[in-house]
Amino acid sequence: MAIATRDVTEDAIRVVARIVKTTAIKTAVIAAILLLQACSTYRPSAMDDACKIFGDHKKWYKQARHSTEKYGTPIATQLAFIYQESRFKDNARPPRTTFLGFIPGPRKSDAYGYAQVKDDTWQWYKSKAGVWGVDRDDFGDTVLFVGWYNQQSQKQLGIGLGDAYNQYLAYHEGHGGYKRKTYTKKPSLIAVAKKVSVRAQMYQRQITHCEKELNSSGFWFF
């Protein structure tokens, strides 16, 4: 369930039921509210539990599995990257700089979306991968990008697809930066990459326990 969405929806329905007396109008309004809920962006409430993340939004598992089948990056690694980059917030952006400590300034970069992909990188991806009509605030599009990028890191840098630590360093620094080992001068980045690796391992252990259920034929009826 998306954070707080169900509570808000139920409150809205109760208010409508009290105010609107005509059955036909009441039904139409409630249907519209439920439609808006269905279209709202899902954000996990239990971000440390891969089984709960996918159990609450089954489409995400199907999309992540598709990325794995196409490009090879484990589902757990995909989740760990997105957690680190945006905490699963679809329209995440870097914080704004400030002037005099309180006046809002420009953002530190044009990175955007679940995986905090910069404009130029996204355009490069679309051109090289031959995909169009994709968005950085779409989970399915994002996991395909992460899978594709990691595959490029494997081909160009020899980093294993299961090596979340080095894959994240290459993701953050770019292939050129990784080759130059720019990360060696960034202890805070190395610490983050280790956290990503630990989280990927945690997600993998969890998925191992619920994978059979996630892949079951009846799991997609929703």
Sequence and secondary structure as in RCSB ss.txt:
>XXXX:A:sequence
MAIATRDVTEDAIRVVARIVKTTAIKTAVIAAILLLQACSTYRPSAMDDACKIFGDHKKWYKQARHSTEKYGTPI
ATQLAFIYQESRFKDNARPPRTTFLGFIPGPRKSDAYGYAQVKDDTWQWYKSKAGVWGVDRDDFGDTVLFVGWYN
QQSQKQLGIGLGDAYNQYLAYHEGHGGYKRKTYTKKPSLIAVAKKVSVRAQMYQRQITHCEKELNSSGFWFF
>XXXX:A:secstr
  TTHHHHHHHHHHHHHHH   HHHHHHHHHHHHHHHHHS    S TT HHHHHHH HHHHHHHHHHHHHH   H
HHHHHHHHHHHTT TT    EEEETTTEEEEES   BTTTTB HHHHHHHHHHHT  S  TT HHHHHHHHHHHH
HHHHHHH   TT HHHHHHHHHHHHHHHHTTGGGG HHHHHHHHHHHHHHHHHHHHHHHHHHHHHSGGGG  
